[in-house]
């Protein structure tokens, strides 16, 4: 029971923070993707804005050449 109370107390003390807000006019040049091509894989992805200003991370993850990952990153 003490562990549960401690866990709840810790979770309540964690503050949320917005790191990026997508809008129709926002500049997304600091968003980059990293795919398994850095290790010989065949995956590909991109970050873009849709017509409503939502951030979209899209692409294709391939298992060829022992690949299988893709990620998006904000460089701040």
C-alpha positions as a Markdown table, in Angstrom:
| # | Residue | x | y | z |
|---|---|---|---|---|
| 1 | Unk | 0.0 | 0.0 | 0.0 |
| 2 | Unk | 2.9 | 2.4 | 0.7 |
| 3 | Unk | 4.3 | 1.8 | -2.8 |
| 4 | Unk | 0.9 | 2.6 | -4.3 |
| 5 | Unk | 0.7 | 5.9 | -2.4 |
| 6 | Unk | 4.2 | 6.8 | -3.3 |
| 7 | Unk | 3.6 | 6.1 | -7.0 |
| 8 | Unk | 0.4 | 8.2 | -7.0 |
| 9 | Unk | 2.2 | 11.1 | -5.3 |
| 10 | Unk | 5.0 | 10.9 | -7.9 |
| 11 | Unk | 2.6 | 10.8 | -10.9 |
| 12 | Unk | 0.7 | 13.8 | -9.5 |
| 13 | Unk | 3.9 | 15.8 | -9.2 |
| 14 | Unk | 4.9 | 15.3 | -12.9 |
| 15 | Unk | 3.9 | 18.4 | -14.9 |
| 16 | Unk | 3.0 | 18.1 | -18.5 |
| 17 | Unk | 4.6 | 20.5 | -20.9 |
| 18 | Unk | 3.8 | 21.3 | -24.6 |
| 19 | Unk | 7.0 | 21.1 | -26.6 |
| 20 | Unk | 5.5 | 22.0 | -30.0 |
| 21 | Unk | 2.1 | 23.3 | -31.2 |
| 22 | Unk | 1.1 | 22.4 | -34.7 |
| 23 | Unk | -0.9 | 25.0 | -36.7 |
| 24 | Unk | -1.5 | 25.8 | -40.4 |
| 25 | Unk | 1.3 | 28.4 | -40.4 |
| 26 | Unk | 3.9 | 26.8 | -38.2 |
| 27 | Unk | 7.4 | 26.1 | -39.5 |
| 28 | Unk | 8.3 | 22.4 | -39.2 |
| 29 | Unk | 11.9 | 22.6 | -40.5 |
| 30 | Unk | 13.2 | 21.5 | -37.1 |
| 31 | Unk | 11.3 | 18.2 | -37.3 |
| 32 | Unk | 13.5 | 15.4 | -38.8 |
| 33 | Unk | 13.1 | 11.7 | -39.3 |
| 34 | Unk | 15.5 | 8.9 | -38.6 |
| 35 | Unk | 14.9 | 5.6 | -40.4 |
| 36 | Unk | 16.7 | 2.3 | -40.4 |
| 37 | Unk | 18.6 | 3.4 | -43.5 |
| 38 | Unk | 21.4 | 4.5 | -41.1 |
| 39 | Unk | 22.0 | 0.8 | -40.6 |
| 40 | Unk | 21.3 | -0.5 | -44.2 |
| 41 | Unk | 17.5 | -0.8 | -43.8 |
| 42 | Unk | 14.9 | 0.2 | -46.4 |
| 43 | Unk | 12.3 | 2.1 | -44.3 |
| 44 | Unk | 11.3 | 5.7 | -45.1 |
| 45 | Unk | 9.3 | 8.4 | -43.4 |
| 46 | Unk | 8.5 | 12.1 | -43.3 |
| 47 | Unk | 6.9 | 14.8 | -41.1 |
| 48 | Unk | 4.4 | 17.1 | -42.8 |
| 49 | Unk | 1.5 | 19.4 | -42.1 |
| 50 | Unk | -2.0 | 18.4 | -43.3 |
| 51 | Unk | -4.5 | 20.9 | -44.6 |
| 52 | Unk | -5.9 | 21.5 | -41.1 |
| 53 | Unk | -2.5 | 22.3 | -39.6 |
| 54 | Unk | -2.0 | 18.9 | -37.9 |
| 55 | Unk | 1.4 | 17.3 | -37.7 |
| 56 | Unk | 1.5 | 14.1 | -39.6 |
| 57 | Unk | 4.3 | 11.4 | -39.3 |
| 58 | Unk | 4.0 | 9.0 | -42.2 |
| 59 | Unk | 6.0 | 6.5 | -44.1 |
| 60 | Unk | 6.8 | 2.8 | -44.7 |
| 61 | Unk | 8.6 | 0.5 | -42.3 |
| 62 | Unk | 10.4 | -2.3 | -44.0 |
| 63 | Unk | 11.9 | -5.4 | -42.5 |
| 64 | Unk | 14.3 | -5.9 | -45.5 |
| 65 | Unk | 18.0 | -6.0 | -44.6 |
| 66 | Unk | 17.1 | -6.6 | -40.9 |
| 67 | Unk | 15.6 | -3.1 | -40.7 |
| 68 | Unk | 12.3 | -2.1 | -39.1 |
| 69 | Unk | 12.3 | 1.3 | -37.5 |
| 70 | Unk | 11.4 | 4.9 | -38.2 |
| 71 | Unk | 11.2 | 7.8 | -35.9 |
| 72 | Unk | 10.4 | 11.6 | -35.8 |
| 73 | Unk | 12.5 | 14.0 | -33.8 |
| 74 | Unk | 12.2 | 17.7 | -32.9 |
| 75 | Unk | 15.6 | 19.4 | -32.8 |
| 76 | Unk | 15.3 | 22.2 | -30.3 |
